Structure formats: structure tokens, C-alpha cells
Amino acid sequence: MALKETAPKETEPTAPTPTGRTARPEARFAGLAALIGAAQVGPFLERRLGQDAFRTRMAPNAVARLFGWSTLNGALAEHRLVPPRLRLERAGADISKAAFKSRRTRRGAVLQDLDPAALNEALRDGATLIVDAANELNAPLQRICADLSAEFACACQANLYACWGTTQGFDIHWDDHDVFVLQVEGRKRWLLYGSTLEAPTRRGGQFDQHRPEAPLQEIILEPGDVLYLPRGYWHAAVGLGGPTMHLTVGLTRKSGADFLHWLADRALTEPLARRDLPFEQDDEALGERLASLLAQVAAEDPEELARAYRRHVEATQPQRPKLSFPFIGDETELPDRARIRLADGAARVLDRGASVVLTWRGVEFTVSRDLKPALDELAAGEAISIAALEATSPPAARPHLTAFVQEMLRRGAFLIEQEQQ
């Protein structure tokens, strides 16, 4: 199937927004819109996500803000990037060891130092340079990954690939997660083979599924191009000569099997699930016990299960720490001009009549209804001043509001932004 290319308007990465069903898709999926354009969000979610490959473009200056040669050079100079996070691959083999020198410190610790001469030689000989978690090295890229993680309730990580020759770093393969490929520098040829099994996993013997012989399509990605590949989509990438760099933004989304694992653990609160199965009896007796277990699960309210599982997933997603030193949730008075922002993570404001509930990373905070307008702004990624927040509460409630803000600071849910002097 040919991939149709579109050219959306350039978009800026923004913070995650509430996920109510009535909200416009492009408003709820700021991270996705930053990659594929706001106009493409609805059609992509309906027809492409988890189903088929998709190609579009970012504005070249937009993708350049996410990474580039100068960003990579700075990261290598300022961070100790060692295997397995930084590695070299050639023809499917890991050759990272040749690019590092070992040294022992005065206290006996062994450190690995990148050897520029050996690294350059390996790259000239056709190796591919790979840096995992490149999003942790550049704030705009991390912003998009944090947004995507909140929007899809999944782990999100961006890896970097750079090569200088025409060799193939990896043979034809499929990934066990969805991938957005962002071509940052140079050009690269992609061979697309399609899927041979719907939604495969690395478990259950599906790793060795039948490998397709010929590609369905060959495409050339240039700076600003974005290519989406769903989980299980066979592909390979080949350099065209000259320097080239691309990012892969991977989404590891939850599956029905993940939910069933969680459900099995949750069932352990019930004695019926903890009892030994009667294998010493016949199949009829064993079947009756299994029927009782299944009936117990079937009696659960599906919407309540959905809410509980969503909270569990949001609460357990890995997040990069963000801090507001020197403010740590102690008795330190917050500056009047300080502004509060909600930290990364899925956030919603739920109306409960006389009160409202702020859900952040799966944790619920019940507060006065007076705070709803301010919480709506925070959940939408906006920052609000301390003074504006205090104005939402009557004077008698100010001590409770202060205690709430300090508690949110202690948890890392609120971040403090101060005006630059």
C-alpha cells in the first residue's frame, strides 16, 4: 500500500490536556499533533494507529529543534554515554567495545571513555551509532515524549541512529512497540514489508514469525519526514551515503494481555482466587471451580475495571523527575510572583458535585469546587500564579489551600516557576 504524504502546518509541542471524550482530538493529543500536525490527529487515530504505516512531514525547522549534529556533539561531550545506552552496530553485530577505552580511578572504579579516533574509524567503516533515550538529552524532544506518554498511557522513549555510509545497521525486523521515525539530518532509504501477524509480541513463540521476502514499498526519508510503523510491521533502513540521522519515538502501549495479568493480581484479594485448584479431582470438578472464578470476574463492573486499570497504568508509568529547588514542600513561603505548573503525567479534572477531583498519574486529590477553574488550567498545561490560585478561595480557606499546594510540591505534582530577574 502506497503511503500518502501530507504537509501539516508546523506545530509547537505543548503540555498534555484533559482527556474527556467530548474534547477535540487535536486538543487532547498535543504531543501527537506536534509530530503529525493537528489536522491529521483524528484520521490517524481512526485509521492508522495500530493498523497501518503512515507518512507525513514536520516543518524542517520544527524537527531541527528536536535534535541535530550540534545537539549530539554536545551530548557526547557533556554526558558519560556508555554501552548499552550508546552503542555501535554493524551488519547486526554489536561492535561498541572497540570505541571505548577503560581506565581505573584512584579508588579502583573502572570507567569507560569514548575514544574519538576509534569511533570515527568505526563509523567510516559503516557502523551505525545508536543512542538510547535521546529524549533525556534535549528538552523539546523530552516534552513530546512526556506528552505522548500521558496521551496514550504508555512508556515513550526516543532513540537516535546516525550513520555515514550505505551499509545496513539492522537486518529486516519488526518491533514490539509502535514507532514514529523522524528524519532529522540527511536522507535514508526505508524498505517496508508490512505485517505478517496482527499485534505480535515477543512472548508466546511469535518472535520467529515468517519473514517476508520482498518489500511492499521503498521510500526515501528526508529532513522533516515522519514515518509511523505499528507494532509488528517489518522494515529495514539503509543509508544512502553521507551523514544521516533519524530518531525513533517508540510507544510501548498496554495490550489486553497486560490487562489480564493485572486482573489476575487484583483477584488475589479474593479467597476463591487464592485457593488451590482441585487437580486431584476429575475435569468436571476442576471445570466447576474455573467457572466460579470466571463468574466472579464477569460480575465486575466493566467501567469500574476500566477506571481502576487506567489509574494503575498512569500511576506506574516511568517519568523523568522534575524538581523546583529550593522549594521542596516544607514551610518555605512561596514568592507571590511564582507560578505553579502541573508536572508531566496524565491529568484530568473530574466533577463530583460539591467537590472536584484532580487525577494526576493515577492519584486522586479531592478539593473544593472553588478550585475547578484553576485546576482546569493546570490540567491543560497552563501555569497559574500563586496570587490567582489564592483568589479562587475565601480567606478562611487559605490555610487549607497553602497546605494543599505544599503537599503537591512534596509529591512532585506541582512545579514552581519563578520570574527571571
ABEGO torsion letter per residue (X at the ends): XBBBBBBBBBBBBBBBBBABAABBAAAABAAAAAAAEAAAAAAAAAAABGABBBBBBBBAAAAAAABEAAAAAAAAAABBBBOAABBBBBGGBBAAAAABBBBBBAAGBBBBBBBAAAAAAAAAAGBBBBBBGAAAABAAAAAAAAAAAAAAGBBBBBBBBBBABABBABBBBBBABBBBBBBABEBBBBBBAEBABBGBBABGGAAABBBBABBABBBBBBBGBBBBBBBGBBBBBBBAEEBBBBBBBBBBBBBAAAAAAAAAAAAAABAAAABBBBAABBAAAAAAAAAAAAAAAAABBAAAAAAAAAAAAAAABBBBBBBAOABAGBABBBBAABBBBBBBEBBBBBBAEABBBBBBGGBBBBBBAAAAAAAAAAAAGBBBBAAAAAAABBAAAAAAAAAAAAAAAAAGABBBBBBBX
